[in-house]
Amino acid sequence: MDFDRLTFGPDGLIPGIVQDRAGEVRMVAWLNRDALQRTLDTGYVTFWSRSRQALWTKGESSGNRLKLIQMRPDCDADVLLILADAEGPSCHRGTETCFDPGPEELAGDGVWPATLPWLGRLEALLKSRKAAASLEGSYTQKLFAQGVDRIAKKVVEEAGEVILAAKNDDRDAFVGEAADLLFHLDMLLIERGASLLDAVAVLHQRHAQRTGGTP
């Protein structure tokens, strides 16, 4: 990264917005050139503490570090978007993010920003279950242990349940079956070395090709 292309404030600082793989904004803090360099050198996100006037690597005492994926500036180069894998909660309160959910998110009204990051965490959990696959384990561990053919059959079964539920007037039952299908489809994607994000990327690419732009 060319630091000279960045627009630092009069105090030599630039704000950094930390976002995880699932798209959830974890926290916002400040960086100077030394913090940027240490982040790049160590692979873990380091900030500048304005109160202590010192560098601090996130998680240096709690262990809840932020493993750097990439950094990129915005269009004016005066804000950094920092993509990172969070190794635990990112807020000092012990919550995943420093940003409290809005009332509509707490109400569960289908707000996408609240839902998509959770899907990312679910997928991470499924990957950990696959790594510990065993016929003596949990339902997902047993299913992963049985391999792609068994998981694929479950996807077909769940798809059939969705079709049957769609013919009835019970919305909750229909949505429940759709959730089961999505869960098992994600398992199948993971089993084949892919993820829901890959499927979403294909949809995004198709849309861009057909509209000549991005959503």
VEXDOTOR-386071 format. One record per residue: residue number from 1; residue in one letter; x, y, z of N, C-alpha, C in turn. Coordinates in pm, whole numbers. Example, Ala and Ser with C-alpha at 12.3 -4.5 7.8 and 13.67 -1.06 7.14 Angstrom:
% residues 2
+-----+---------+--------+--------+--------+--------+--------+--------+--------+--------+--------+
: num : residuo :   n_px :   n_py :   n_pz :  ca_px :  ca_py :  ca_pz :   c_px :   c_py :   c_pz :
+-----+---------+--------+--------+--------+--------+--------+--------+--------+--------+--------+
:   1 :       A :   1319 :   -569 :    780 :   1230 :   -450 :    780 :   1320 :   -330 :    780 :
:   2 :       S :   1285 :   -225 :    708 :   1367 :   -106 :    714 :   1290 :      3 :    787 :
+-----+---------+--------+--------+--------+--------+--------+--------+--------+--------+--------+
% end
This chain:
% residues 215
+-----+---------+--------+--------+--------+--------+--------+--------+--------+--------+--------+
: num : residuo :   n_px :   n_py :   n_pz :  ca_px :  ca_py :  ca_pz :   c_px :   c_py :   c_pz :
+-----+---------+--------+--------+--------+--------+--------+--------+--------+--------+--------+
:   1 :       M :     85 :   -120 :      0 :      0 :      0 :      0 :     88 :    125 :      0 :
:   2 :       D :     55 :    218 :    -88 :    129 :    344 :    -97 :     70 :    444 :      2 :
:   3 :       F :    138 :    463 :    114 :     88 :    553 :    217 :     76 :    697 :    167 :
:   4 :       D :    160 :    734 :     71 :    158 :    872 :     21 :     30 :    905 :    -55 :
:   5 :       R :    -43 :    803 :    -97 :   -169 :    825 :   -169 :   -286 :    844 :    -73 :
:   6 :       L :   -262 :    816 :     57 :   -367 :    831 :    156 :   -374 :    974 :    206 :
:   7 :       T :   -494 :   1016 :    247 :   -514 :   1150 :    299 :   -528 :   1142 :    450 :
:   8 :       F :   -419 :   1170 :    520 :   -422 :   1171 :    666 :   -471 :   1306 :    715 :
:   9 :       G :   -532 :   1307 :    833 :   -577 :   1432 :    892 :   -462 :   1515 :    944 :
:  10 :       P :   -490 :   1637 :    991 :   -384 :   1722 :   1045 :   -306 :   1657 :   1159 :
:  11 :       D :   -372 :   1563 :   1229 :   -307 :   1494 :   1339 :   -232 :   1369 :   1293 :
:  12 :       G :   -228 :   1348 :   1160 :   -157 :   1233 :   1107 :   -233 :   1103 :   1114 :
:  13 :       L :   -364 :   1111 :   1136 :   -446 :    991 :   1153 :   -546 :    974 :   1039 :
:  14 :       I :   -587 :    850 :   1019 :   -689 :    816 :    921 :   -782 :    713 :    985 :
:  15 :       P :   -913 :    731 :    970 :  -1005 :    633 :   1032 :  -1005 :    501 :    957 :
:  16 :       G :  -1017 :    393 :   1032 :  -1024 :    260 :    974 :  -1153 :    190 :   1015 :
:  17 :       I :  -1231 :    147 :    917 :  -1354 :     74 :    942 :  -1324 :    -75 :    926 :
:  18 :       V :  -1343 :   -151 :   1033 :  -1312 :   -294 :   1030 :  -1438 :   -373 :    997 :
:  19 :       Q :  -1428 :   -455 :    894 :  -1540 :   -537 :    848 :  -1494 :   -682 :    839 :
:  20 :       D :  -1581 :   -777 :    880 :  -1541 :   -917 :    871 :  -1587 :   -978 :    738 :
:  21 :       R :  -1556 :  -1105 :    717 :  -1587 :  -1171 :    590 :  -1737 :  -1175 :    562 :
:  22 :       A :  -1817 :  -1178 :    669 :  -1961 :  -1185 :    653 :  -2022 :  -1051 :    619 :
:  23 :       G :  -1939 :   -945 :    618 :  -1989 :   -812 :    583 :  -2031 :   -727 :    701 :
:  24 :       E :  -2014 :   -779 :    824 :  -2053 :   -703 :    942 :  -1943 :   -606 :    981 :
:  25 :       V :  -1982 :   -481 :   1009 :  -1887 :   -381 :   1055 :  -1860 :   -407 :   1203 :
:  26 :       R :  -1735 :   -432 :   1236 :  -1696 :   -469 :   1371 :  -1668 :   -349 :   1460 :
:  27 :       M :  -1590 :   -254 :   1408 :  -1548 :   -140 :   1489 :  -1488 :    -33 :   1399 :
:  28 :       V :  -1465 :     82 :   1457 :  -1397 :    192 :   1388 :  -1290 :    246 :   1483 :
:  29 :       A :  -1170 :    265 :   1432 :  -1062 :    322 :   1513 :   -968 :    398 :   1421 :
:  30 :       W :   -862 :    452 :   1478 :   -772 :    539 :   1403 :   -636 :    474 :   1382 :
:  31 :       L :   -574 :    508 :   1269 :   -441 :    457 :   1237 :   -352 :    573 :   1192 :
:  32 :       N :   -224 :    565 :   1227 :   -124 :    653 :   1167 :    -33 :    567 :   1079 :
:  33 :       R :     72 :    625 :   1027 :    160 :    549 :    937 :    226 :    430 :   1008 :
:  34 :       D :    263 :    451 :   1134 :    327 :    343 :   1208 :    230 :    228 :   1232 :
:  35 :       A :    103 :    261 :   1261 :      2 :    157 :   1283 :    -23 :     79 :   1154 :
:  36 :       L :    -27 :    151 :   1044 :    -45 :     85 :    915 :     71 :     -9 :    885 :
:  37 :       Q :    192 :     38 :    909 :    309 :    -44 :    880 :    313 :   -169 :    967 :
:  38 :       R :    282 :   -152 :   1096 :    283 :   -268 :   1184 :    174 :   -368 :   1145 :
:  39 :       T :     58 :   -315 :   1103 :    -49 :   -404 :   1057 :     -3 :   -488 :    940 :
:  40 :       L :     63 :   -424 :    845 :    111 :   -496 :    727 :    225 :   -592 :    762 :
:  41 :       D :    310 :   -552 :    856 :    425 :   -636 :    893 :    383 :   -761 :    971 :
:  42 :       T :    284 :   -745 :   1061 :    246 :   -855 :   1150 :    127 :   -934 :   1099 :
:  43 :       G :     43 :   -873 :   1015 :    -78 :   -941 :    969 :   -193 :   -928 :   1066 :
:  44 :       Y :   -174 :   -851 :   1173 :   -281 :   -827 :   1269 :   -304 :   -676 :   1281 :
:  45 :       V :   -431 :   -636 :   1287 :   -467 :   -495 :   1279 :   -420 :   -421 :   1404 :
:  46 :       T :   -345 :   -314 :   1380 :   -292 :   -229 :   1486 :   -343 :    -87 :   1466 :
:  47 :       F :   -381 :    -21 :   1575 :   -435 :    115 :   1570 :   -345 :    211 :   1648 :
:  48 :       W :   -383 :    338 :   1642 :   -319 :    440 :   1724 :   -421 :    485 :   1827 :
:  49 :       S :   -384 :    473 :   1954 :   -471 :    516 :   2063 :   -452 :    665 :   2088 :
:  50 :       R :   -558 :    741 :   2065 :   -550 :    886 :   2086 :   -545 :    921 :   2234 :
:  51 :       S :   -603 :    834 :   2317 :   -602 :    862 :   2462 :   -467 :    831 :   2524 :
:  52 :       R :   -405 :    719 :   2481 :   -276 :    679 :   2538 :   -158 :    731 :   2457 :
:  53 :       Q :   -189 :    781 :   2336 :    -83 :    828 :   2247 :     21 :    718 :   2224 :
:  54 :       A :    -32 :    602 :   2185 :     56 :    487 :   2163 :    -11 :    389 :   2067 :
:  55 :       L :     70 :    304 :   2005 :     17 :    200 :   1919 :    -47 :     91 :   2004 :
:  56 :       W :   -154 :     31 :   1954 :   -211 :    -85 :   2021 :   -266 :   -183 :   1918 :
:  57 :       T :   -226 :   -306 :   1932 :   -275 :   -411 :   1844 :   -403 :   -467 :   1904 :
:  58 :       K :   -510 :   -465 :   1827 :   -638 :   -514 :   1876 :   -624 :   -656 :   1927 :
:  59 :       G :   -667 :   -678 :   2052 :   -662 :   -811 :   2111 :   -531 :   -845 :   2179 :
:  60 :       E :   -441 :   -748 :   2196 :   -311 :   -779 :   2254 :   -323 :   -825 :   2399 :
:  61 :       S :   -429 :   -784 :   2467 :   -450 :   -830 :   2604 :   -563 :   -933 :   2614 :
:  62 :       S :   -668 :   -915 :   2535 :   -784 :  -1005 :   2541 :   -768 :  -1130 :   2455 :
:  63 :       G :   -682 :  -1122 :   2353 :   -669 :  -1233 :   2259 :   -766 :  -1225 :   2143 :
:  64 :       N :   -855 :  -1126 :   2146 :   -955 :  -1110 :   2040 :   -898 :  -1027 :   1925 :
:  65 :       R :   -802 :  -1087 :   1856 :   -730 :  -1015 :   1752 :   -810 :  -1006 :   1622 :
:  66 :       L :   -762 :   -921 :   1533 :   -819 :   -905 :   1400 :   -712 :   -942 :   1298 :
:  67 :       K :   -728 :  -1055 :   1235 :   -629 :  -1102 :   1137 :   -658 :  -1036 :   1003 :
:  68 :       L :   -563 :   -961 :    953 :   -582 :   -882 :    831 :   -605 :   -970 :    709 :
:  69 :       I :   -706 :   -932 :    631 :   -727 :   -991 :    499 :   -679 :   -893 :    393 :
:  70 :       Q :   -731 :   -772 :    398 :   -684 :   -668 :    307 :   -729 :   -532 :    358 :
:  71 :       M :   -662 :   -429 :    308 :   -702 :   -291 :    336 :   -715 :   -216 :    205 :
:  72 :       R :   -814 :   -130 :    197 :   -825 :    -46 :     79 :   -891 :     87 :    116 :
:  73 :       P :   -847 :    195 :     52 :   -904 :    326 :     83 :  -1034 :    350 :      9 :
:  74 :       D :  -1111 :    449 :     55 :  -1231 :    487 :    -18 :  -1193 :    578 :   -134 :
:  75 :       C :  -1293 :    634 :   -203 :  -1267 :    711 :   -326 :  -1184 :    836 :   -301 :
:  76 :       D :  -1193 :    893 :   -181 :  -1116 :   1014 :   -149 :   -986 :    981 :    -76 :
:  77 :       A :   -965 :    852 :    -50 :   -843 :    804 :     18 :   -827 :    863 :    157 :
:  78 :       D :   -941 :    900 :    221 :   -931 :    954 :    356 :   -998 :    864 :    460 :
:  79 :       V :  -1039 :    745 :    417 :  -1094 :    643 :    506 :  -1045 :    508 :    456 :
:  80 :       L :  -1010 :    419 :    550 :   -967 :    284 :    512 :  -1074 :    182 :    548 :
:  81 :       L :  -1101 :     91 :    455 :  -1184 :    -25 :    484 :  -1088 :   -140 :    511 :
:  82 :       I :  -1097 :   -196 :    632 :  -1007 :   -302 :    673 :  -1086 :   -432 :    684 :
:  83 :       L :  -1061 :   -524 :    593 :  -1125 :   -655 :    599 :  -1040 :   -746 :    685 :
:  84 :       A :  -1104 :   -812 :    782 :  -1027 :   -893 :    877 :  -1109 :  -1011 :    927 :
:  85 :       D :  -1038 :  -1116 :    966 :  -1099 :  -1228 :   1036 :  -1091 :  -1198 :   1185 :
:  86 :       A :  -1207 :  -1193 :   1249 :  -1212 :  -1160 :   1392 :  -1192 :  -1286 :   1475 :
:  87 :       E :  -1094 :  -1284 :   1562 :  -1066 :  -1398 :   1648 :  -1131 :  -1375 :   1785 :
:  88 :       G :  -1263 :  -1361 :   1782 :  -1339 :  -1334 :   1903 :  -1416 :  -1204 :   1893 :
:  89 :       P :  -1486 :  -1164 :   1999 :  -1562 :  -1039 :   1998 :  -1471 :   -920 :   1971 :
:  90 :       S :  -1527 :   -818 :   1908 :  -1446 :   -701 :   1873 :  -1471 :   -582 :   1964 :
:  91 :       C :  -1579 :   -584 :   2041 :  -1610 :   -471 :   2129 :  -1560 :   -499 :   2271 :
:  92 :       H :  -1519 :   -394 :   2341 :  -1470 :   -411 :   2478 :  -1580 :   -462 :   2572 :
:  93 :       R :  -1708 :   -451 :   2527 :  -1819 :   -502 :   2608 :  -1835 :   -653 :   2596 :
:  94 :       G :  -1758 :   -714 :   2505 :  -1769 :   -858 :   2485 :  -1867 :   -896 :   2375 :
:  95 :       T :  -1917 :   -797 :   2300 :  -2008 :   -824 :   2190 :  -1929 :   -837 :   2060 :
:  96 :       E :  -1992 :   -901 :   1961 :  -1925 :   -923 :   1833 :  -1885 :   -791 :   1767 :
:  97 :       T :  -1971 :   -691 :   1778 :  -1947 :   -563 :   1712 :  -1972 :   -448 :   1808 :
:  98 :       C :  -1912 :   -334 :   1780 :  -1932 :   -216 :   1864 :  -2064 :   -146 :   1834 :
:  99 :       F :  -2133 :   -190 :   1727 :  -2256 :   -125 :   1686 :  -2377 :   -206 :   1729 :
: 100 :       D :  -2460 :   -146 :   1815 :  -2580 :   -215 :   1861 :  -2680 :   -225 :   1747 :
: 101 :       P :  -2759 :   -335 :   1743 :  -2860 :   -347 :   1638 :  -2971 :   -245 :   1657 :
: 102 :       G :  -3030 :   -203 :   1546 :  -3143 :   -112 :   1552 :  -3268 :   -187 :   1595 :
: 103 :       P :  -3376 :   -116 :   1632 :  -3498 :   -182 :   1678 :  -3559 :   -274 :   1574 :
: 104 :       E :  -3545 :   -238 :   1444 :  -3602 :   -324 :   1341 :  -3524 :   -454 :   1329 :
: 105 :       E :  -3394 :   -451 :   1360 :  -3315 :   -572 :   1356 :  -3347 :   -662 :   1474 :
: 106 :       L :  -3367 :   -600 :   1591 :  -3402 :   -677 :   1709 :  -3539 :   -742 :   1692 :
: 107 :       A :  -3625 :   -677 :   1615 :  -3759 :   -730 :   1596 :  -3760 :   -844 :   1496 :
: 108 :       G :  -3650 :   -864 :   1423 :  -3643 :   -973 :   1328 :  -3732 :   -953 :   1208 :
: 109 :       D :  -3736 :   -833 :   1154 :  -3823 :   -803 :   1041 :  -3755 :   -825 :    908 :
: 110 :       G :  -3663 :   -919 :    902 :  -3600 :   -951 :    774 :  -3503 :   -847 :    725 :
: 111 :       V :  -3434 :   -779 :    817 :  -3339 :   -676 :    777 :  -3210 :   -746 :    731 :
: 112 :       W :  -3175 :   -724 :    606 :  -3060 :   -796 :    549 :  -2929 :   -772 :    623 :
: 113 :       P :  -2894 :   -646 :    659 :  -2766 :   -626 :    726 :  -2753 :   -707 :    855 :
: 114 :       A :  -2865 :   -733 :    922 :  -2859 :   -810 :   1046 :  -2848 :   -959 :   1018 :
: 115 :       T :  -2901 :  -1002 :    905 :  -2911 :  -1144 :    876 :  -2787 :  -1199 :    807 :
: 116 :       L :  -2734 :  -1128 :    709 :  -2624 :  -1181 :    630 :  -2498 :  -1209 :    713 :
: 117 :       P :  -2458 :  -1120 :    804 :  -2341 :  -1155 :    885 :  -2363 :  -1283 :    966 :
: 118 :       W :  -2486 :  -1305 :   1012 :  -2513 :  -1426 :   1089 :  -2497 :  -1550 :   1000 :
: 119 :       L :  -2537 :  -1539 :    873 :  -2517 :  -1650 :    781 :  -2369 :  -1683 :    768 :
: 120 :       G :  -2286 :  -1581 :    768 :  -2142 :  -1604 :    763 :  -2093 :  -1679 :    885 :
: 121 :       R :  -2146 :  -1645 :   1002 :  -2104 :  -1715 :   1124 :  -2155 :  -1859 :   1124 :
: 122 :       L :  -2278 :  -1880 :   1070 :  -2330 :  -2016 :   1058 :  -2240 :  -2100 :    967 :
: 123 :       E :  -2197 :  -2040 :    857 :  -2111 :  -2114 :    764 :  -1977 :  -2148 :    829 :
: 124 :       A :  -1925 :  -2056 :    908 :  -1800 :  -2084 :    979 :  -1819 :  -2200 :   1077 :
: 125 :       L :  -1935 :  -2205 :   1142 :  -1964 :  -2315 :   1235 :  -1972 :  -2447 :   1159 :
: 126 :       L :  -2039 :  -2446 :   1044 :  -2052 :  -2568 :    964 :  -1914 :  -2617 :    919 :
: 127 :       K :  -1826 :  -2525 :    883 :  -1691 :  -2564 :    842 :  -1615 :  -2629 :    957 :
: 128 :       S :  -1638 :  -2579 :   1078 :  -1571 :  -2640 :   1194 :  -1627 :  -2779 :   1222 :
: 129 :       R :  -1757 :  -2796 :   1197 :  -1818 :  -2928 :   1215 :  -1765 :  -3025 :   1109 :
: 130 :       K :  -1743 :  -2978 :    989 :  -1688 :  -3064 :    884 :  -1546 :  -3108 :    922 :
: 131 :       A :  -1470 :  -3016 :    978 :  -1332 :  -3049 :   1018 :  -1331 :  -3156 :   1127 :
: 132 :       A :  -1439 :  -3163 :   1205 :  -1447 :  -3261 :   1314 :  -1549 :  -3370 :   1282 :
: 133 :       A :  -1570 :  -3396 :   1152 :  -1672 :  -3493 :   1109 :  -1648 :  -3630 :   1173 :
: 134 :       S :  -1756 :  -3689 :   1223 :  -1747 :  -3820 :   1288 :  -1885 :  -3881 :   1293 :
: 135 :       L :  -1893 :  -4011 :   1273 :  -2021 :  -4082 :   1281 :  -2073 :  -4087 :   1423 :
: 136 :       E :  -1990 :  -4047 :   1519 :  -2031 :  -4044 :   1660 :  -2059 :  -3901 :   1706 :
: 137 :       G :  -2053 :  -3806 :   1615 :  -2067 :  -3666 :   1653 :  -2209 :  -3613 :   1645 :
: 138 :       S :  -2221 :  -3482 :   1625 :  -2350 :  -3416 :   1613 :  -2415 :  -3452 :   1480 :
: 139 :       Y :  -2537 :  -3403 :   1460 :  -2606 :  -3432 :   1334 :  -2524 :  -3388 :   1214 :
: 140 :       T :  -2472 :  -3264 :   1219 :  -2395 :  -3213 :   1105 :  -2262 :  -3287 :   1090 :
: 141 :       Q :  -2199 :  -3322 :   1201 :  -2074 :  -3398 :   1193 :  -2098 :  -3535 :   1130 :
: 142 :       K :  -2207 :  -3601 :   1170 :  -2241 :  -3732 :   1113 :  -2270 :  -3721 :    964 :
: 143 :       L :  -2343 :  -3615 :    926 :  -2379 :  -3599 :    785 :  -2256 :  -3570 :    700 :
: 144 :       F :  -2166 :  -3486 :    751 :  -2042 :  -3460 :    679 :  -1959 :  -3588 :    667 :
: 145 :       A :  -1961 :  -3671 :    772 :  -1884 :  -3794 :    770 :  -1935 :  -3893 :    665 :
: 146 :       Q :  -2064 :  -3882 :    630 :  -2122 :  -3971 :    532 :  -2093 :  -3928 :    388 :
: 147 :       G :  -2045 :  -3807 :    371 :  -1998 :  -3764 :    239 :  -2099 :  -3698 :    150 :
: 148 :       V :  -2053 :  -3665 :     29 :  -2129 :  -3581 :    -62 :  -2260 :  -3646 :   -106 :
: 149 :       D :  -2261 :  -3777 :   -129 :  -2383 :  -3842 :   -177 :  -2497 :  -3829 :    -77 :
: 150 :       R :  -2467 :  -3853 :     50 :  -2571 :  -3844 :    153 :  -2618 :  -3701 :    171 :
: 151 :       I :  -2526 :  -3605 :    170 :  -2565 :  -3465 :    184 :  -2650 :  -3422 :     65 :
: 152 :       A :  -2612 :  -3466 :    -55 :  -2689 :  -3431 :   -175 :  -2831 :  -3487 :   -167 :
: 153 :       K :  -2844 :  -3608 :   -116 :  -2977 :  -3667 :    -99 :  -3062 :  -3585 :     -3 :
: 154 :       K :  -2999 :  -3534 :    103 :  -3072 :  -3450 :    199 :  -3119 :  -3321 :    132 :
: 155 :       V :  -3038 :  -3265 :     44 :  -3080 :  -3144 :    -28 :  -3203 :  -3174 :   -114 :
: 156 :       V :  -3201 :  -3288 :   -182 :  -3316 :  -3328 :   -265 :  -3439 :  -3348 :   -178 :
: 157 :       E :  -3423 :  -3414 :    -63 :  -3535 :  -3436 :     28 :  -3593 :  -3305 :     78 :
: 158 :       E :  -3505 :  -3213 :    117 :  -3551 :  -3085 :    170 :  -3618 :  -3001 :     61 :
: 159 :       A :  -3566 :  -3011 :    -63 :  -3629 :  -2938 :   -173 :  -3771 :  -2989 :   -195 :
: 160 :       G :  -3790 :  -3121 :   -184 :  -3924 :  -3177 :   -196 :  -4017 :  -3127 :    -86 :
: 161 :       E :  -3964 :  -3116 :     36 :  -4044 :  -3065 :    147 :  -4085 :  -2919 :    124 :
: 162 :       V :  -3995 :  -2843 :     65 :  -4027 :  -2703 :     34 :  -4141 :  -2696 :    -67 :
: 163 :       I :  -4136 :  -2778 :   -169 :  -4239 :  -2778 :   -272 :  -4375 :  -2816 :   -212 :
: 164 :       L :  -4376 :  -2918 :   -126 :  -4501 :  -2959 :    -63 :  -4555 :  -2848 :     29 :
: 165 :       A :  -4465 :  -2786 :    105 :  -4508 :  -2681 :    197 :  -4560 :  -2558 :    122 :
: 166 :       A :  -4505 :  -2534 :      2 :  -4547 :  -2417 :    -76 :  -4693 :  -2428 :   -122 :
: 167 :       K :  -4744 :  -2549 :   -126 :  -4881 :  -2570 :   -172 :  -4984 :  -2550 :    -60 :
: 168 :       N :  -4936 :  -2531 :     61 :  -5025 :  -2509 :    174 :  -5029 :  -2361 :    212 :
: 169 :       D :  -5117 :  -2327 :    304 :  -5131 :  -2187 :    345 :  -5053 :  -2154 :    471 :
: 170 :       D :  -4974 :  -2249 :    519 :  -4898 :  -2230 :    643 :  -4763 :  -2166 :    610 :
: 171 :       R :  -4758 :  -2034 :    622 :  -4634 :  -1962 :    587 :  -4517 :  -2004 :    675 :
: 172 :       D :  -4542 :  -2020 :    805 :  -4434 :  -2056 :    896 :  -4373 :  -2192 :    860 :
: 173 :       A :  -4459 :  -2287 :    824 :  -4410 :  -2419 :    786 :  -4328 :  -2411 :    657 :
: 174 :       F :  -4376 :  -2330 :    564 :  -4304 :  -2314 :    437 :  -4167 :  -2252 :    458 :
: 175 :       V :  -4162 :  -2145 :    538 :  -4034 :  -2078 :    566 :  -3940 :  -2171 :    642 :
: 176 :       G :  -3997 :  -2251 :    732 :  -3915 :  -2347 :    806 :  -3850 :  -2450 :    715 :
: 177 :       E :  -3928 :  -2499 :    617 :  -3873 :  -2596 :    523 :  -3767 :  -2530 :    434 :
: 178 :       A :  -3791 :  -2404 :    397 :  -3692 :  -2331 :    316 :  -3562 :  -2314 :    394 :
: 179 :       A :  -3574 :  -2291 :    525 :  -3455 :  -2279 :    610 :  -3378 :  -2411 :    614 :
: 180 :       D :  -3452 :  -2522 :    624 :  -3386 :  -2653 :    623 :  -3312 :  -2675 :    491 :
: 181 :       L :  -3374 :  -2634 :    380 :  -3310 :  -2649 :    250 :  -3183 :  -2565 :    241 :
: 182 :       L :  -3191 :  -2440 :    286 :  -3074 :  -2352 :    282 :  -2961 :  -2409 :    367 :
: 183 :       F :  -2995 :  -2462 :    483 :  -2896 :  -2520 :    573 :  -2822 :  -2636 :    506 :
: 184 :       H :  -2897 :  -2727 :    447 :  -2835 :  -2844 :    385 :  -2764 :  -2808 :    254 :
: 185 :       L :  -2816 :  -2708 :    182 :  -2746 :  -2662 :     62 :  -2611 :  -2602 :     99 :
: 186 :       D :  -2607 :  -2529 :    209 :  -2479 :  -2473 :    254 :  -2383 :  -2585 :    291 :
: 187 :       M :  -2433 :  -2691 :    354 :  -2348 :  -2805 :    385 :  -2291 :  -2867 :    258 :
: 188 :       L :  -2375 :  -2879 :    156 :  -2329 :  -2938 :     30 :  -2224 :  -2850 :    -36 :
: 189 :       L :  -2245 :  -2719 :    -34 :  -2147 :  -2627 :    -90 :  -2013 :  -2642 :    -18 :
: 190 :       I :  -2018 :  -2647 :    114 :  -1895 :  -2660 :    193 :  -1827 :  -2793 :    164 :
: 191 :       E :  -1905 :  -2899 :    152 :  -1850 :  -3031 :    122 :  -1774 :  -3031 :    -10 :
: 192 :       R :  -1820 :  -2949 :   -105 :  -1755 :  -2942 :   -236 :  -1656 :  -2826 :   -245 :
: 193 :       G :  -1617 :  -2769 :   -131 :  -1515 :  -2665 :   -129 :  -1562 :  -2529 :   -172 :
: 194 :       A :  -1694 :  -2504 :   -163 :  -1750 :  -2374 :   -201 :  -1825 :  -2316 :    -81 :
: 195 :       S :  -1900 :  -2207 :   -105 :  -1975 :  -2144 :      2 :  -2092 :  -2067 :    -56 :
: 196 :       L :  -2179 :  -2020 :     32 :  -2291 :  -1937 :    -12 :  -2241 :  -1809 :    -79 :
: 197 :       L :  -2127 :  -1758 :    -32 :  -2072 :  -1637 :    -92 :  -2036 :  -1659 :   -239 :
: 198 :       D :  -1990 :  -1779 :   -271 :  -1958 :  -1810 :   -411 :  -2085 :  -1807 :   -496 :
: 199 :       A :  -2193 :  -1862 :   -444 :  -2319 :  -1861 :   -518 :  -2371 :  -1719 :   -535 :
: 200 :       V :  -2359 :  -1638 :   -429 :  -2403 :  -1498 :   -438 :  -2318 :  -1422 :   -539 :
: 201 :       A :  -2187 :  -1452 :   -544 :  -2098 :  -1386 :   -639 :  -2139 :  -1415 :   -783 :
: 202 :       V :  -2185 :  -1538 :   -809 :  -2231 :  -1573 :   -943 :  -2356 :  -1493 :   -979 :
: 203 :       L :  -2449 :  -1481 :   -884 :  -2570 :  -1400 :   -908 :  -2534 :  -1255 :   -937 :
: 204 :       H :  -2439 :  -1205 :   -860 :  -2393 :  -1066 :   -879 :  -2332 :  -1049 :  -1018 :
: 205 :       Q :  -2249 :  -1144 :  -1059 :  -2184 :  -1135 :  -1189 :  -2287 :  -1142 :  -1302 :
: 206 :       R :  -2384 :  -1231 :  -1290 :  -2487 :  -1243 :  -1392 :  -2569 :  -1114 :  -1404 :
: 207 :       H :  -2600 :  -1057 :  -1289 :  -2676 :   -932 :  -1291 :  -2597 :   -821 :  -1360 :
: 208 :       A :  -2468 :   -813 :  -1326 :  -2384 :   -708 :  -1386 :  -2373 :   -727 :  -1537 :
: 209 :       Q :  -2363 :   -851 :  -1581 :  -2353 :   -877 :  -1725 :  -2480 :   -839 :  -1798 :
: 210 :       R :  -2593 :   -859 :  -1736 :  -2721 :   -833 :  -1802 :  -2764 :   -687 :  -1796 :
: 211 :       T :  -2714 :   -616 :  -1694 :  -2754 :   -476 :  -1678 :  -2643 :   -380 :  -1717 :
: 212 :       G :  -2522 :   -433 :  -1737 :  -2410 :   -346 :  -1773 :  -2356 :   -270 :  -1655 :
: 213 :       G :  -2386 :   -313 :  -1535 :  -2337 :   -245 :  -1417 :  -2346 :   -335 :  -1298 :
: 214 :       T :  -2341 :   -277 :  -1178 :  -2350 :   -352 :  -1054 :  -2479 :   -313 :   -983 :
: 215 :       P :  -2531 :   -402 :   -895 :  -2655 :   -372 :   -823 :  -2643 :   -244 :   -744 :
+-----+---------+--------+--------+--------+--------+--------+--------+--------+--------+--------+
% end
